[in-house]
Structures are given as C-alpha cells and as structure tokens.
Amino acid sequence: MNIKAQLDDSTILRSEDRIKEFLASAVFYPASRLDPRPVMELAGNFSNFVYVDYSLGAKRVEEGLCEPRFAGYRVAEIEDVEPEGFLGCSWKDLPPHIRRVPERMKKPFIKIARLKKRRKADGDSGAEEICILYICGEALTIYEALYRRRDLAPGCLAYINPGIYEGGNYLDFPGILAHRLLIDVEWWLPKYLLHDFSGMDERAEDFFAIHPLYEPEDDPEGQSDDVSPSPLALHRLKNPLDPMEVTIAQCDAVSRVHLRACFERRENERKAKKKRGLRTPKPQS
C-alpha cells in the first residue's frame, strides 16, 4: 500500500486539479474531533488527512493541533481557508444538512495545517510531512461537497467511534453514511477502511454496513498468537466486488436507517402520549 500525494505548496488552495489530487489521496475522518490515531496508524502510507467535526471551535482546533498529540510531528504552519475552493460555495449556500444537527454546532470554518516530522523522531515512523485539512461542519454534508460533487472517493475512510451518542444520539449516522457511499460503488467507495471493532460487529449499533466489502490489509494468520490485536484495523476493498455482497450491504444500510426512523417515531409518540397524560386533570371526587 502506498498512497501519497504531498502538499508541497499553497497551489492546492487555488487549483482544482491539486484539490482533487489532495482529496483522492487523503484519509477522510468524520466525527474526528482531534483524534491522532489515524495519523499514528497511517502516516507511513498517507500524508493527507481530512478531519471533519462540528463540536470544536476554531481556537480549540488550532490549539489542539499545536499540542504534542501527533507524536513525532510538530506544526509548521496553520492557514485559514475559505470554503469556496474546497466546498464549491459559501457556508450559507451549502445544501441543507442531510441529517439533523445539534444547536450547539460551532461556527463553521476550515483550517489546513502542515506538520513536519521532528528531528529526533524515528525515520521509518511516517511521512516527513503531513497535512491535516480540518473542517468544522456536519460530516455527511461536507463529504457530499468535497467528494460526491467531484465524483471522487478518499484513499481511506476512518470510521472510529463516530460519537453517535455524544453527537446528539443520532444513531442513524452509520446507516446514512454507508448508504451515501453505496449509491455508486464504482466511484465512491474508498480503497481502504480504518475502523475500530464495533464498526465490524453486526450486533453493535454503530456497525458499518460497508465493512463486509473489505478484507484485512494484513494477514492475521501471519501474526503471533501472543500479540494482542490493535484496537484499530485496516481493511482493503475487495477486488473484484461480489455484486451480491454489494446488494446486501445496500439493503443493510437502508434497513438500518428506516428501522432507526421507525424507532424514533414510536419513541416520540410515546413521549407525546405520556406528556398528554400528565396534563390530563384528575377527576374530582
């Protein structure tokens, strides 16, 4: 595996071809906060990362990027970016959110940071320079603007503890994200998938329906039995894809969204009924 496209100057901010090159070679990480794990796991093969989250403000992100959380790297520069180049429009002209977002969503912004390897860092521990494009926004909406609008897929998708509870109890996020990726598998499925183990557990609420279309990047049979598994796993898109597996994944994604909508509707009806019952005056004796 070797997917690298280095951001070596600021022309990426002014050239659509450079933006496409950057995005197609990047690791896309929705619900990212400032989690360093994708960089720590993948910096040997990827040098571009797209982090998307709506829960952190601009000052907190800039401070977080400058903290020593990305082991072996230091921030060389951070630049503010206008949305038009990457998203194709201003913030106010973005399409409506595909799903609900909480009122506490921070004011949107885009920052791009260059991180360079520290001199004392292990020479084989990762790329000499990495770039993190941080976008404060709703991940599904941003993905549509960055990738689907350009008929692109990221080099890798990081699906790690997507915060379906902390993000507002929006349990439909995994199903909607999988469904959007499966609309046209030829164009929009990333070649690699980095995930935690709940993402591959069909019993988990954040199971990711596209997972069965991927196979382990590393052969688990070649690993020693006394080595504990990594909390993250890297999988590669199967080639060729089995059409039946694709159909099953599509049905799974859609059914999870509909089941969640049905559950939410029933829950809202139950709450409304309970509220009406509390307001009903008791008959006088």
DOMARPA-759538 format. One record per residue (C-alpha): residue number from 1; residue in three letters; x, y, z. Coordinates in steps of 0.001 Angstrom, whole numbers. Layout:
REM residues N
+-----+------+---------+---------+---------+
| seq | type |      xx |      yy |      zz |
+-----+------+---------+---------+---------+
| NUM |  ala |       X |       Y |       Z |
...
+-----+------+---------+---------+---------+
REM end
This chain:
REM residues 285
+-----+------+---------+---------+---------+
| seq | type |      xx |      yy |      zz |
+-----+------+---------+---------+---------+
|   1 |  met |       0 |       0 |       0 |
|   2 |  asn |    1412 |    3382 |    -979 |
|   3 |  ile |    -918 |    6346 |   -1407 |
|   4 |  lys |     960 |    9595 |   -1062 |
|   5 |  ala |     406 |   12982 |   -2629 |
|   6 |  gln |    2375 |   15611 |    -771 |
|   7 |  leu |    1074 |   19134 |    -313 |
|   8 |  asp |    4288 |   20960 |   -1143 |
|   9 |  asp |    2974 |   24489 |   -1712 |
|  10 |  ser |    -133 |   26611 |   -1442 |
|  11 |  thr |   -1275 |   25984 |   -5028 |
|  12 |  ile |   -3657 |   23355 |   -3671 |
|  13 |  leu |   -5780 |   26248 |   -2450 |
|  14 |  arg |   -6012 |   27756 |   -5933 |
|  15 |  ser |   -6032 |   24826 |   -8334 |
|  16 |  glu |   -8963 |   22435 |   -8701 |
|  17 |  asp |   -6630 |   19735 |  -10052 |
|  18 |  arg |   -4450 |   19983 |   -6930 |
|  19 |  ile |   -7515 |   19883 |   -4687 |
|  20 |  lys |   -8720 |   16705 |   -6416 |
|  21 |  glu |   -5280 |   15140 |   -6062 |
|  22 |  phe |   -5216 |   16011 |   -2383 |
|  23 |  leu |   -8719 |   14699 |   -1677 |
|  24 |  ala |   -8324 |   11454 |   -3632 |
|  25 |  ser |   -5153 |   10587 |   -1705 |
|  26 |  ala |   -6482 |   11629 |    1713 |
|  27 |  val |   -7825 |    9835 |    4763 |
|  28 |  phe |  -11346 |   11161 |    5390 |
|  29 |  tyr |  -12265 |   11078 |    9083 |
|  30 |  pro |  -15846 |   12054 |   10025 |
|  31 |  ala |  -16672 |   12766 |   13684 |
|  32 |  ser |  -12943 |   13164 |   14225 |
|  33 |  arg |  -12571 |   15757 |   16971 |
|  34 |  leu |   -8739 |   15895 |   17299 |
|  35 |  asp |   -8123 |   12151 |   17437 |
|  36 |  pro |   -4483 |   11461 |   16395 |
|  37 |  arg |   -4918 |    7725 |   15833 |
|  38 |  pro |   -5406 |    7754 |   12025 |
|  39 |  val |   -2211 |    9785 |   11654 |
|  40 |  met |    -327 |    7487 |   14014 |
|  41 |  glu |   -1622 |    4380 |   12219 |
|  42 |  leu |   -1367 |    5553 |    8610 |
|  43 |  ala |    1298 |    8262 |    8286 |
|  44 |  gly |    3614 |    5694 |    6714 |
|  45 |  asn |    1289 |    5376 |    3724 |
|  46 |  phe |    -851 |    8518 |    3691 |
|  47 |  ser |     321 |   12094 |    4046 |
|  48 |  asn |   -3022 |   13922 |    3672 |
|  49 |  phe |   -5870 |   13824 |    6192 |
|  50 |  val |   -9326 |   15412 |    6177 |
|  51 |  tyr |  -10818 |   15793 |    9665 |
|  52 |  val |  -14489 |   16798 |    9942 |
|  53 |  asp |  -16338 |   17561 |   13162 |
|  54 |  tyr |  -18824 |   20198 |   14330 |
|  55 |  ser |  -18138 |   20113 |   18062 |
|  56 |  leu |  -14888 |   22118 |   18349 |
|  57 |  gly |  -14368 |   25818 |   17771 |
|  58 |  ala |  -11602 |   27352 |   15683 |
|  59 |  lys |   -9442 |   28381 |   18640 |
|  60 |  arg |   -9652 |   24933 |   20257 |
|  61 |  val |   -8700 |   23224 |   16989 |
|  62 |  glu |   -5711 |   25472 |   16417 |
|  63 |  glu |   -4527 |   24971 |   19997 |
|  64 |  gly |   -5091 |   21219 |   19711 |
|  65 |  leu |   -3107 |   20928 |   16501 |
|  66 |  cys |    -202 |   22704 |   18182 |
|  67 |  glu |    -279 |   20374 |   21173 |
|  68 |  pro |    2084 |   17358 |   21099 |
|  69 |  arg |    -777 |   14924 |   20369 |
|  70 |  phe |     575 |   13854 |   16963 |
|  71 |  ala |    3622 |   12019 |   18264 |
|  72 |  gly |    6765 |   12602 |   16239 |
|  73 |  tyr |    5378 |   15676 |   14460 |
|  74 |  arg |    5328 |   19414 |   15056 |
|  75 |  val |    3113 |   22059 |   13459 |
|  76 |  ala |    4990 |   24111 |   10877 |
|  77 |  glu |    2068 |   26353 |    9907 |
|  78 |  ile |   -1711 |   26650 |   10089 |
|  79 |  glu |   -3695 |   28550 |    7492 |
|  80 |  asp |   -7343 |   29607 |    7376 |
|  81 |  val |   -9132 |   28592 |    4188 |
|  82 |  glu |  -12281 |   29988 |    2584 |
|  83 |  pro |  -14924 |   27351 |    1790 |
|  84 |  glu |  -15490 |   28230 |   -1869 |
|  85 |  gly |  -12361 |   26429 |   -3132 |
|  86 |  phe |  -12988 |   23141 |   -1375 |
|  87 |  leu |  -16768 |   23110 |    -967 |
|  88 |  gly |  -17744 |   24987 |   -4129 |
|  89 |  cys |  -19815 |   27603 |   -2306 |
|  90 |  ser |  -20005 |   29769 |     773 |
|  91 |  trp |  -21181 |   28376 |    4109 |
|  92 |  lys |  -24636 |   29912 |    3755 |
|  93 |  asp |  -25061 |   28411 |     277 |
|  94 |  leu |  -24294 |   24834 |    1316 |
|  95 |  pro |  -27232 |   22448 |     751 |
|  96 |  pro |  -29401 |   21663 |    3805 |
|  97 |  his |  -27934 |   19137 |    6206 |
|  98 |  ile |  -28700 |   15541 |    5282 |
|  99 |  arg |  -29493 |   14852 |    8931 |
| 100 |  arg |  -30288 |   16920 |   11975 |
| 101 |  val |  -27500 |   18694 |   13781 |
| 102 |  pro |  -27489 |   19943 |   17370 |
| 103 |  glu |  -27953 |   23578 |   18208 |
| 104 |  arg |  -24514 |   23587 |   19846 |
| 105 |  met |  -22801 |   23125 |   16462 |
| 106 |  lys |  -19850 |   25512 |   16284 |
| 107 |  lys |  -19461 |   28263 |   13706 |
| 108 |  pro |  -18086 |   26596 |   10534 |
| 109 |  phe |  -14501 |   27121 |    9435 |
| 110 |  ile |  -11694 |   25420 |    7510 |
| 111 |  lys |   -8055 |   25246 |    8546 |
| 112 |  ile |   -5174 |   23482 |    6871 |
| 113 |  ala |   -2122 |   22545 |    8934 |
| 114 |  arg |    1310 |   21312 |    7873 |
| 115 |  leu |    3019 |   19005 |   10342 |
| 116 |  lys |    6677 |   18128 |    9917 |
| 117 |  lys |    8498 |   15226 |   11486 |
| 118 |  arg |   10599 |   16103 |   14488 |
| 119 |  arg |   14335 |   15599 |   14083 |
| 120 |  lys |   14533 |   13019 |   16863 |
| 121 |  ala |   11582 |   11003 |   15524 |
| 122 |  asp |   12099 |    7544 |   14102 |
| 123 |  gly |   12960 |    7858 |   10423 |
| 124 |  asp |   10620 |    4996 |    9491 |
| 125 |  ser |    7671 |    6107 |   11601 |
| 126 |  gly |    5870 |    8074 |    8893 |
| 127 |  ala |    5977 |   10678 |    6161 |
| 128 |  glu |    8374 |   13582 |    6543 |
| 129 |  glu |    5449 |   15971 |    6271 |
| 130 |  ile |    1711 |   15510 |    6638 |
| 131 |  cys |   -1212 |   17855 |    6050 |
| 132 |  ile |   -4454 |   17980 |    8009 |
| 133 |  leu |   -7424 |   19746 |    6478 |
| 134 |  tyr |   -9788 |   20406 |    9385 |
| 135 |  ile |  -13378 |   21339 |    8545 |
| 136 |  cys |  -15913 |   22314 |   11170 |
| 137 |  gly |  -19184 |   21071 |    9750 |
| 138 |  glu |  -21634 |   18181 |    9513 |
| 139 |  ala |  -19696 |   15223 |    8098 |
| 140 |  leu |  -22274 |   13950 |    5595 |
| 141 |  thr |  -22856 |   17391 |    4112 |
| 142 |  ile |  -19120 |   18054 |    3888 |
| 143 |  tyr |  -18495 |   14664 |    2251 |
| 144 |  glu |  -21077 |   15463 |    -429 |
| 145 |  ala |  -19422 |   18824 |   -1145 |
| 146 |  leu |  -15855 |   17523 |   -1126 |
| 147 |  tyr |  -16200 |   14166 |   -2842 |
| 148 |  arg |  -19529 |   13315 |   -4431 |
| 149 |  arg |  -19704 |   16674 |   -6178 |
| 150 |  arg |  -16390 |   15780 |   -7840 |
| 151 |  asp |  -17131 |   12051 |   -8406 |
| 152 |  leu |  -14235 |   11185 |   -6106 |
| 153 |  ala |  -13607 |    8835 |   -3196 |
| 154 |  pro |  -10976 |    9315 |    -491 |
| 155 |  gly |   -7992 |    6987 |    -409 |
| 156 |  cys |   -9132 |    5790 |    3013 |
| 157 |  leu |  -12106 |    6302 |    5305 |
| 158 |  ala |  -11519 |    6333 |    9073 |
| 159 |  tyr |  -14599 |    5092 |   10903 |
| 160 |  ile |  -13699 |    5181 |   14593 |
| 161 |  asn |  -16157 |    5615 |   17467 |
| 162 |  pro |  -18312 |    8035 |   15453 |
| 163 |  gly |  -19842 |    9503 |   18613 |
| 164 |  ile |  -23415 |    8623 |   17744 |
| 165 |  tyr |  -24329 |    9256 |   21374 |
| 166 |  glu |  -22117 |   12263 |   22138 |
| 167 |  gly |  -23071 |   13802 |   18783 |
| 168 |  gly |  -26714 |   14066 |   19791 |
| 169 |  asn |  -27863 |   10452 |   19868 |
| 170 |  tyr |  -28112 |   10374 |   16084 |
| 171 |  leu |  -27917 |    6628 |   15683 |
| 172 |  asp |  -28824 |    6879 |   12002 |
| 173 |  phe |  -25387 |    8288 |   11109 |
| 174 |  pro |  -23713 |    4909 |   10307 |
| 175 |  gly |  -26586 |    3828 |    8083 |
| 176 |  ile |  -26847 |    7119 |    6193 |
| 177 |  leu |  -23080 |    7340 |    5666 |
| 178 |  ala |  -22954 |    3754 |    4360 |
| 179 |  his |  -25935 |    4409 |    2111 |
| 180 |  arg |  -24347 |    7501 |     567 |
| 181 |  leu |  -21155 |    5572 |    -162 |
| 182 |  leu |  -23062 |    2677 |   -1717 |
| 183 |  ile |  -25088 |    4744 |   -4188 |
| 184 |  asp |  -22370 |    4199 |   -6789 |
| 185 |  val |  -19711 |    1771 |   -5551 |
| 186 |  glu |  -17555 |    2272 |   -8638 |
| 187 |  trp |  -16906 |    5907 |   -7769 |
| 188 |  trp |  -17449 |    6478 |   -4090 |
| 189 |  leu |  -16131 |    3546 |   -2078 |
| 190 |  pro |  -12701 |    4332 |    -590 |
| 191 |  lys |   -9952 |    1829 |   -1312 |
| 192 |  tyr |   -9139 |    1425 |    2396 |
| 193 |  leu |  -11188 |    1407 |    5592 |
| 194 |  leu |   -9665 |    2058 |    9027 |
| 195 |  his |  -12084 |    1184 |   11812 |
| 196 |  asp |  -12496 |      89 |   15394 |
| 197 |  phe |  -14011 |   -3278 |   16190 |
| 198 |  ser |  -17549 |   -2076 |   16904 |
| 199 |  gly |  -17649 |    -934 |   13287 |
| 200 |  met |  -17339 |   -4562 |   12144 |
| 201 |  asp |  -19661 |   -6083 |   14744 |
| 202 |  glu |  -23119 |   -6619 |   13253 |
| 203 |  arg |  -24612 |   -6620 |   16764 |
| 204 |  ala |  -23278 |   -3118 |   17517 |
| 205 |  glu |  -25435 |     -52 |   16874 |
| 206 |  asp |  -22574 |    1637 |   15033 |
| 207 |  phe |  -21903 |   -1354 |   12744 |
| 208 |  phe |  -20775 |     -44 |    9359 |
| 209 |  ala |  -22675 |   -1774 |    6551 |
| 210 |  ile |  -19853 |   -1462 |    4003 |
| 211 |  his |  -17441 |   -3440 |    6185 |
| 212 |  pro |  -18227 |   -6849 |    4545 |
| 213 |  leu |  -16967 |   -5407 |    1235 |
| 214 |  tyr |  -13455 |   -5115 |    2685 |
| 215 |  glu |  -10781 |   -7647 |    3597 |
| 216 |  pro |   -7886 |   -7353 |    6070 |
| 217 |  glu |   -4888 |   -5483 |    4713 |
| 218 |  asp |   -2564 |   -7590 |    6886 |
| 219 |  asp |   -2839 |  -11369 |    7024 |
| 220 |  pro |   -3912 |  -12218 |   10614 |
| 221 |  glu |   -2548 |  -15762 |   10178 |
| 222 |  gly |     940 |  -14345 |    9967 |
| 223 |  gln |     698 |  -12719 |   13389 |
| 224 |  ser |    1913 |  -14350 |   16573 |
| 225 |  asp |    -796 |  -15648 |   18909 |
| 226 |  asp |     739 |  -13861 |   21872 |
| 227 |  val |     474 |  -10424 |   20241 |
| 228 |  ser |   -2657 |   -8563 |   21293 |
| 229 |  pro |   -4644 |   -7140 |   18369 |
| 230 |  ser |   -4579 |   -3432 |   17597 |
| 231 |  pro |   -7701 |   -1516 |   18681 |
| 232 |  leu |   -7900 |    -380 |   15053 |
| 233 |  ala |   -7944 |   -2499 |   11907 |
| 234 |  leu |   -7097 |   -1556 |    8325 |
| 235 |  his |   -9089 |   -3264 |    5576 |
| 236 |  arg |   -8765 |   -3073 |    1783 |
| 237 |  leu |  -11679 |   -3000 |    -679 |
| 238 |  lys |  -12193 |   -6425 |   -2248 |
| 239 |  asn |  -11287 |   -6722 |   -5916 |
| 240 |  pro |  -13439 |   -7754 |   -7622 |
| 241 |  leu |  -16502 |   -6909 |   -5573 |
| 242 |  asp |  -19198 |   -9547 |   -5293 |
| 243 |  pro |  -22438 |   -7964 |   -6653 |
| 244 |  met |  -24497 |   -9944 |   -4152 |
| 245 |  glu |  -22425 |   -8634 |   -1220 |
| 246 |  val |  -22892 |   -5098 |   -2538 |
| 247 |  thr |  -26672 |   -5585 |   -2727 |
| 248 |  ile |  -26763 |   -6999 |     802 |
| 249 |  ala |  -24729 |   -4043 |    2103 |
| 250 |  gln |  -27067 |   -1593 |     374 |
| 251 |  cys |  -30129 |   -3278 |    1867 |
| 252 |  asp |  -28491 |   -3382 |    5304 |
| 253 |  ala |  -27679 |     335 |    5204 |
| 254 |  val |  -31189 |    1301 |    4100 |
| 255 |  ser |  -32913 |   -1006 |    6583 |
| 256 |  arg |  -30879 |     385 |    9484 |
| 257 |  val |  -31884 |    3929 |    8559 |
| 258 |  his |  -35574 |    3006 |    8251 |
| 259 |  leu |  -35572 |     980 |   11467 |
| 260 |  arg |  -33991 |    3857 |   13328 |
| 261 |  ala |  -36548 |    6297 |   11890 |
| 262 |  cys |  -39375 |    3956 |   12921 |
| 263 |  phe |  -37932 |    3615 |   16415 |
| 264 |  glu |  -37572 |    7391 |   16750 |
| 265 |  arg |  -41125 |    7962 |   15539 |
| 266 |  arg |  -42515 |    5473 |   18035 |
| 267 |  glu |  -40422 |    6978 |   20829 |
| 268 |  asn |  -41684 |   10481 |   20027 |
| 269 |  glu |  -45275 |    9192 |   20033 |
| 270 |  arg |  -44713 |    7536 |   23412 |
| 271 |  lys |  -43262 |   10734 |   24889 |
| 272 |  ala |  -46115 |   12831 |   23480 |
| 273 |  lys |  -48691 |   10421 |   24895 |
| 274 |  lys |  -47006 |   10487 |   28286 |
| 275 |  lys |  -46912 |   14275 |   28232 |
| 276 |  arg |  -50605 |   14487 |   27370 |
| 277 |  gly |  -51364 |   12064 |   30233 |
| 278 |  leu |  -49539 |   14301 |   32698 |
| 279 |  arg |  -51619 |   17262 |   31600 |
| 280 |  thr |  -54952 |   15466 |   31954 |
| 281 |  pro |  -56695 |   16816 |   35106 |
| 282 |  lys |  -57707 |   14242 |   37659 |
| 283 |  pro |  -61471 |   13824 |   38132 |
| 284 |  gln |  -62807 |   15382 |   41299 |
| 285 |  ser |  -64291 |   13052 |   43913 |
+-----+------+---------+---------+---------+
REM end
